[in-house]
Amino acid sequence: MADSLTKYGIYIDDLSKIRVLEPEAANQTNKLKDECQNFVSKITDFEKNSDDFIKILDDLGKEVEKEKMKTIGARNVLRSIAKQREAQKQQMQVSK
């Protein structure tokens, strides 16, 4: 009976349910569906990890920029102090 239904494109699965899709095609479809769900899950995890990594790098970049500005400010203060000392030294030499 199953063979006579098969020629009309009707199949009976393992649970004795009537199907219009070949059992092998149905199995491959389910396998592909599972693989797609797995892929989407991995991509979602990758996206989350990438976003976390980018946030960490952005925060690190901000910290580096902040320290860079502090260093530039300290260097400018030291240059200013050196110029003041040189000016005082020259005034003392002129005063003598």
Buried (B, 14 or more C-beta within 10 A) or exposed (E): EEEEEEEEEEBBEEEEEEBEEEEEEBEEEEEEEEEEEEEEEEEEEEEEEEEEEEEEEEEEEEEEEEEEEEEEEEEEEEEEEEEEEEEEEEEEEEEE
